[in-house]
């Protein structure tokens, strides 16, 4: 059974809606955002990073003020958020510091952000929690409420608690197997960003998987994107494995070099990101990105990233 309850104050984020089944719980902000600001097994430590000090703000504050007003500012807050892709200083992350409307459902809740008339979009985020398992999905939709068609993609981003290891696939088939129908088609397509050092020691790549370690002693920014036709990533921290699944649609257009998946890290958190199809959205039409979270306990130690056979075994056991 899925239960919901309005909480008057969660940390310093104001009112939140609490959702739980008999295994996991979520807190979703409704005085700002929305953000899924907390995700955990019931009564256990938060698996999301939370920015209690409001350290992280828009990278383009002057453009935010120019479009939305002199007093406007965008805060990350932490947790799970929804943006617009490709990245643009004013369009990607409109300020969302106002009250969020919501309605509860049998298996979760739907959250309605105030309409962003300045850029002509409206966000709806629905959480659907499994009744009996440590799983939930996030259905994020942006509607074009302007009078003109707009190109964009729905972008979901999760700031994970520090100290873990991320693993995601590079190839759609095990290296060395031969599919002659696709023998001369690339099957491992990745993109790096201008601030990224591709020799960063936190990243290790083999023929099947990439692993990225969150290191609280390394404050260098790192970001990479991937076509990720398999549509999954996992983040292991302590005795928990968070598995993120989504649907990569072959033949569709995606931002950032055709990427449906991206990841970012610094000394505070590691981020899991998925991008929906990038297309022209007519007035009045919505486009959606759906993510599924599976939160599993594990009795396996987090593998040493340099031991690639251990990485493959960890994936096989938990996927």
Secondary structure as the mmCIF struct_conf table of DSSP 4:
data_model
#
loop_
_struct_conf.conf_type_id
_struct_conf.id
_struct_conf.beg_label_comp_id
_struct_conf.beg_label_asym_id
_struct_conf.beg_label_seq_id
_struct_conf.end_label_comp_id
_struct_conf.end_label_asym_id
_struct_conf.end_label_seq_id
STRN STRN1 UNK A 3 UNK A 7
BEND BEND1 UNK A 8 UNK A 8
TURN_TY1_P TURN_TY1_P1 UNK A 11 UNK A 12
BEND BEND2 UNK A 13 UNK A 13
STRN STRN2 UNK A 16 UNK A 20
BEND BEND3 UNK A 22 UNK A 23
STRN STRN3 UNK A 24 UNK A 29
BEND BEND4 UNK A 30 UNK A 33
STRN STRN4 UNK A 36 UNK A 41
TURN_TY1_P TURN_TY1_P2 UNK A 42 UNK A 43
BEND BEND5 UNK A 44 UNK A 44
BEND BEND6 UNK A 47 UNK A 47
STRN STRN5 UNK A 48 UNK A 48
STRN STRN6 UNK A 50 UNK A 50
TURN_TY1_P TURN_TY1_P3 UNK A 52 UNK A 53
STRN STRN7 UNK A 57 UNK A 57
BEND BEND7 UNK A 59 UNK A 59
HELX_RH_AL_P HELX_RH_AL_P1 UNK A 61 UNK A 68
TURN_TY1_P TURN_TY1_P4 UNK A 70 UNK A 71
STRN STRN8 UNK A 75 UNK A 75
STRN STRN9 UNK A 78 UNK A 78
BEND BEND8 UNK A 79 UNK A 79
STRN STRN10 UNK A 80 UNK A 85
BEND BEND9 UNK A 86 UNK A 86
TURN_TY1_P TURN_TY1_P5 UNK A 89 UNK A 93
BEND BEND10 UNK A 98 UNK A 98
STRN STRN11 UNK A 101 UNK A 105
TURN_TY1_P TURN_TY1_P6 UNK A 106 UNK A 107
STRN STRN12 UNK A 108 UNK A 112
HELX_LH_PP_P HELX_LH_PP_P1 UNK A 113 UNK A 115
STRN STRN13 UNK A 116 UNK A 116
TURN_TY1_P TURN_TY1_P7 UNK A 117 UNK A 120
STRN STRN14 UNK A 121 UNK A 129
BEND BEND11 UNK A 131 UNK A 134
STRN STRN15 UNK A 135 UNK A 144
BEND BEND12 UNK A 146 UNK A 148
STRN STRN16 UNK A 150 UNK A 160
HELX_LH_PP_P HELX_LH_PP_P2 UNK A 161 UNK A 161
BEND BEND13 UNK A 162 UNK A 163
STRN STRN17 UNK A 165 UNK A 169
BEND BEND14 UNK A 172 UNK A 173
TURN_TY1_P TURN_TY1_P8 UNK A 175 UNK A 176
HELX_RH_3T_P HELX_RH_3T_P1 UNK A 180 UNK A 182
TURN_TY1_P TURN_TY1_P9 UNK A 183 UNK A 184
BEND BEND15 UNK A 185 UNK A 185
STRN STRN18 UNK A 190 UNK A 192
TURN_TY1_P TURN_TY1_P10 UNK A 194 UNK A 195
TURN_TY1_P TURN_TY1_P11 UNK A 198 UNK A 199
TURN_TY1_P TURN_TY1_P12 UNK A 201 UNK A 202
STRN STRN19 UNK A 203 UNK A 205
BEND BEND16 UNK A 207 UNK A 208
STRN STRN20 UNK A 209 UNK A 213
TURN_TY1_P TURN_TY1_P13 UNK A 216 UNK A 217
STRN STRN21 UNK A 222 UNK A 226
TURN_TY1_P TURN_TY1_P14 UNK A 229 UNK A 230
STRN STRN22 UNK A 232 UNK A 237
TURN_TY1_P TURN_TY1_P15 UNK A 238 UNK A 239
STRN STRN23 UNK A 240 UNK A 246
TURN_TY1_P TURN_TY1_P16 UNK A 250 UNK A 251
HELX_RH_AL_P HELX_RH_AL_P2 UNK A 255 UNK A 258
BEND BEND17 UNK A 260 UNK A 260
STRN STRN24 UNK A 261 UNK A 265
BEND BEND18 UNK A 267 UNK A 268
STRN STRN25 UNK A 270 UNK A 275
STRN STRN26 UNK A 279 UNK A 281
TURN_TY1_P TURN_TY1_P17 UNK A 283 UNK A 284
STRN STRN27 UNK A 286 UNK A 297
BEND BEND19 UNK A 300 UNK A 300
HELX_LH_PP_P HELX_LH_PP_P3 UNK A 301 UNK A 304
TURN_TY1_P TURN_TY1_P18 UNK A 305 UNK A 306
HELX_RH_AL_P HELX_RH_AL_P3 UNK A 308 UNK A 318
#
